[in-house]
Amino acid sequence: MGPIGVFDSGYGGLSVFKEIAKELPQYDYIYLGDNARVPYGVRSYETVYHYTLECVNQLFAKGCRLVILACNTASAKALRTIQQNDLPKLKELHRVLGVIRPTAEIVNEFSETGNVGILATPGTVSSLSYVIEINKFFPQVKVFQEACPMWVPLVENNEYESPGADYFVKKHVDNLMKKSPAIDTVILACTHYPLLLNKIKQFLPGGVKIISQGAIIAKSLSDYLVRHPEIEELCSKVGTRTFFTTDSTENFDKHAAIFLGSQVKSQFLKLDHYKYPL
């Protein structure tokens, strides 16, 4: 038995972790943020895959048998390859889950016009993962995407409430709505984006629903553990929370307090930053 692992390229996954721990407080968790190599959204498929696999293996080595990729870019560019190519090679039962499918499965509960907008990193947009997954469940839904390359750096650098953020948020919200004025539901397809929620609401037309992923992923994980008792039995239940970062622990702790609303004390985890192209 071991903790449930939660991985993100940086701080954004803490918005998902917070909801998971709230929904399932009895489990042990290890959170790993690869802050030294953030952002993932502008990197190649190969690089994102190698970075993600390296971090997943670190969580496996720390006893995790179930890992949640609380990162849309990692879910879009690395999850399928890890599930199909890497997990079958392991002698013991391990599972890795992403955040895209659970969100795609419930989009019809929000949209009445059948026009859905996606705000995401360039990597998630180019993968077409949301378009593919949503159309699997709801072929009639029209999906419109907008890549927001500056939004993750704004959050990672604590500039998400600054006046300078207004320009970049308004620019991409306006671009998205120009693609279809009938959009009535917008998915924040990056776990960093909830910190920009107030500004996004400011520039979106009134009445447009915003889907933030944290609570959705938490409920989906709860259902998954019920449906897969062979995995649930491998998850330890003492209620511990451990945080690792590949960069400054001081910076991580400061940002984590913003996301979680409480203080944490993280540990530094050294990775081979030069093994793959930056």
C-alpha positions in Angstrom: 0.0 0.0 0.0 1.1 3.6 -0.7 0.0 7.1 -1.2 -1.9 8.5 -4.2 0.4 10.5 -6.3 -0.6 13.8 -7.8 1.7 15.3 -10.5 1.7 18.7 -12.2 4.3 20.7 -14.2 4.1 23.4 -11.5 1.7 24.9 -9.0 -1.5 24.5 -11.0 -2.2 20.9 -10.0 -2.6 22.1 -6.4 -6.1 23.3 -7.4 -7.0 19.7 -8.3 -5.1 18.3 -5.3 -7.1 20.5 -2.9 -10.4 19.2 -4.2 -9.2 15.6 -4.2 -8.1 15.8 -0.6 -11.3 17.5 0.3 -13.4 14.7 -1.4 -11.2 11.9 -0.1 -9.5 13.1 3.0 -8.8 9.6 4.4 -6.1 8.8 1.8 -2.3 9.6 1.9 -1.1 11.8 -0.9 2.2 12.9 -2.4 2.2 15.9 -4.6 5.1 16.6 -7.1 5.5 19.8 -9.0 8.1 19.9 -11.7 8.6 23.7 -11.2 12.2 23.6 -12.5 10.9 22.8 -16.0 7.6 24.6 -16.2 5.9 25.4 -18.5 5.1 22.2 -20.3 2.6 23.8 -22.6 5.1 25.0 -25.2 7.3 21.9 -25.3 7.3 19.0 -27.8 5.4 15.8 -27.4 8.6 13.9 -26.8 9.9 16.3 -24.1 6.6 16.4 -22.3 6.4 12.6 -22.4 9.9 12.1 -21.0 9.5 14.7 -18.3 6.1 13.3 -17.3 7.4 9.7 -17.2 10.4 10.7 -15.2 8.2 12.3 -12.5 5.7 9.5 -12.6 8.5 7.0 -12.0 9.7 9.1 -9.0 6.2 8.8 -7.5 6.2 5.1 -8.2 9.5 4.8 -6.4 8.0 6.6 -3.4 5.4 3.9 -3.1 2.5 5.4 -5.2 0.5 2.8 -7.1 -2.0 5.3 -8.5 -0.9 8.6 -10.0 -3.1 11.4 -11.2 -1.7 13.7 -13.9 -3.2 16.9 -12.7 -1.8 18.6 -15.7 -3.7 19.0 -19.0 -0.6 19.2 -21.1 0.8 16.0 -19.6 -2.6 14.3 -19.9 -2.8 15.3 -23.6 0.8 14.5 -24.6 2.0 11.7 -22.4 -0.8 9.8 -20.7 -1.7 7.5 -23.5 1.9 6.5 -24.2 2.5 5.9 -20.5 -0.6 3.8 -20.2 0.0 1.7 -23.3 3.8 1.4 -23.4 5.2 1.9 -19.9 2.7 0.5 -17.4 2.5 -3.0 -19.0 6.3 -3.4 -18.4 5.9 -3.1 -14.6 5.7 -6.2 -12.5 3.3 -4.8 -10.0 -0.1 -3.2 -10.6 0.2 0.6 -11.2 -2.3 3.0 -12.8 -1.9 6.6 -14.2 -5.0 8.7 -14.8 -5.5 12.1 -16.5 -7.8 15.1 -16.3 -9.2 15.4 -19.8 -11.6 12.5 -20.1 -13.5 13.2 -16.8 -14.1 16.8 -17.9 -15.2 15.8 -21.4 -17.7 13.3 -20.0 -19.8 15.9 -18.3 -19.7 18.8 -20.6 -23.3 18.2 -21.8 -24.5 18.9 -18.3 -23.5 22.6 -18.8 -23.9 23.5 -22.4 -27.4 24.2 -23.9 -26.2 25.6 -27.2 -23.8 22.7 -28.0 -21.0 25.3 -28.4 -18.1 24.8 -26.0 -15.0 26.8 -25.6 -11.6 25.6 -24.5 -9.0 27.8 -22.9 -5.7 25.9 -22.7 -1.9 25.8 -23.3 -0.6 25.6 -26.8 0.3 22.0 -26.2 -3.1 20.9 -25.1 -4.7 22.8 -28.0 -2.4 21.3 -30.6 -3.1 17.8 -29.3 -6.8 18.2 -30.1 -7.4 16.0 -27.0 -10.5 17.9 -25.8 -12.0 18.0 -29.3 -11.5 14.2 -29.7 -12.7 13.3 -26.2 -15.8 15.5 -26.2 -16.8 14.4 -29.7 -16.5 10.7 -28.5 -19.3 11.3 -26.0 -21.2 14.1 -27.7 -20.6 14.1 -31.5 -23.1 17.0 -31.9 -21.1 19.4 -29.7 -19.0 22.0 -31.5 -15.7 22.7 -29.7 -13.7 25.9 -30.2 -10.2 26.2 -28.8 -7.9 29.1 -27.9 -4.3 28.7 -26.9 -3.1 31.0 -24.0 0.7 30.8 -23.9 1.2 33.6 -21.3 -1.3 32.5 -18.7 0.8 29.8 -17.0 3.8 32.1 -16.7 1.5 34.8 -15.2 0.4 32.4 -12.5 3.8 30.9 -11.9 5.3 34.4 -11.4 2.5 35.5 -9.1 1.2 38.1 -11.6 -2.3 36.7 -12.1 -3.9 39.6 -10.2 -1.7 42.3 -11.7 -3.1 45.0 -14.1 -0.7 43.6 -16.7 -2.6 40.3 -16.7 -5.7 42.1 -18.0 -4.3 42.4 -21.5 -3.4 38.8 -22.0 -6.7 37.5 -20.4 -8.9 39.8 -22.4 -7.0 39.1 -25.6 -7.6 35.3 -25.5 -11.1 35.5 -24.1 -12.1 37.8 -26.9 -10.3 35.6 -29.5 -12.3 32.6 -28.2 -15.7 34.3 -28.3 -15.1 35.6 -31.9 -14.8 32.0 -33.0 -18.5 31.4 -32.0 -20.8 33.9 -30.2 -23.0 30.9 -29.4 -20.4 29.5 -26.9 -22.2 29.2 -23.6 -19.7 27.0 -21.7 -15.9 27.5 -21.3 -13.6 24.8 -19.9 -10.5 26.1 -18.1 -8.3 23.3 -19.6 -5.3 24.0 -17.5 -5.1 23.6 -13.7 -3.3 27.0 -13.4 -6.2 28.9 -14.8 -8.5 29.0 -11.7 -6.3 31.6 -10.2 -7.2 33.8 -13.2 -10.9 33.1 -12.7 -11.9 36.6 -11.6 -10.3 38.2 -14.7 -11.7 35.6 -17.0 -15.2 36.3 -15.6 -14.6 40.0 -16.1 -14.1 39.6 -19.8 -16.4 36.8 -20.7 -20.0 37.7 -21.7 -22.6 37.4 -19.0 -24.2 34.0 -18.7 -21.3 32.0 -20.0 -20.7 29.0 -17.7 -17.1 28.3 -16.6 -15.9 24.8 -15.9 -13.0 24.5 -13.5 -11.7 21.0 -13.2 -10.8 20.4 -9.5 -14.2 19.2 -8.2 -14.9 17.2 -11.4 -11.6 15.3 -11.1 -12.1 14.7 -7.4 -15.6 13.2 -8.0 -14.3 11.1 -10.9 -11.4 9.7 -8.8 -13.9 8.8 -6.0 -16.0 6.9 -8.5 -12.9 5.2 -10.0 -11.8 3.9 -6.6 -15.3 2.5 -6.0 -15.3 0.8 -9.5 -11.7 -0.5 -9.0 -11.3 -2.1 -5.6 -8.1 -3.8 -6.7 -6.6 -0.3 -6.9 -8.3 1.2 -3.9 -6.9 -1.6 -1.7 -3.4 -0.4 -2.7 -4.0 3.1 -1.4 -2.9 3.8 2.2 -5.2 5.7 4.5 -3.5 7.6 7.3 -4.3 11.1 6.0 -0.7 12.2 5.3 0.2 15.0 2.8 3.7 15.3 1.4 4.8 17.8 -1.1 7.9 17.7 -3.5 9.2 20.3 -5.9 12.0 20.2 -8.4 12.8 23.8 -7.8 12.9 26.2 -4.8 11.0 24.9 -1.8 10.6 28.5 -0.5 8.8 29.6 -3.7 6.8 26.4 -3.8 5.6 26.9 -0.2 4.6 30.5 -0.8 2.6 29.6 -3.9 1.1 26.5 -2.4 -0.3 28.6 0.5 -2.2 30.7 -2.1 -3.7 27.6 -3.8 -4.5 25.6 -0.7 -5.3 28.4 1.8 -2.9 26.8 4.3 0.8 26.5 4.9 2.9 23.6 3.6 6.5 22.6 3.9 7.8 21.0 0.7 10.9 18.9 0.0 13.3 19.3 -2.9 13.5 16.5 -5.4 16.5 16.5 -7.8 15.8 15.4 -11.3 18.1 15.1 -14.3 17.2 18.4 -16.0 19.5 17.8 -18.9 18.6 14.4 -19.9 16.0 15.6 -22.4 16.0 18.7 -24.6 14.7 21.9 -22.9 
